[in-house]
Amino acid sequence: MRSVVLLGAAALLAGCHAEPPPKPLTPQQSAALKPANAKLAGLYEQACKSCHTVADTGAPLTGDRTKWDPRWAKGEEALLNSAVQGFRGMPAGGQCFACTPDDYRGLIRFMAGRDK
């Protein structure tokens, strides 16, 4: 019984350090974000920002974990495949003609709020 109580207490303490639930971002907050990596920042400005900072496009806003977390749960490779092959309104390659697979991965991590 004592071990059950200790395990319960440990679980409660672990929950205290959990991330707070994400909050939606506004398009203005999203537009203010940019990758720290200069190469990715240039690619993002040219290919991603015009859709991923405008709510009416249907694309998840950059940095908005409320929209990106369910997508992220599908796995990074699934997101990479969607970017490369296109998905719904997003054209194949996301209009990034200079992007390598590693560039796409970096851009996806950035936009999904997972680049930290």
Secondary structure, 3 states (H helix, E strand, C coil): CHHHHHHHHHHHHHHHCCCCCCCCCCHHHHHCCCCCCHHHHHHHHHHHHHHHCCHHHCCCCCCCHHHHHHHHCCCHHHHHHHHHHCECCECHHHHCCCCCHHHHHHHHHHHCCCCC
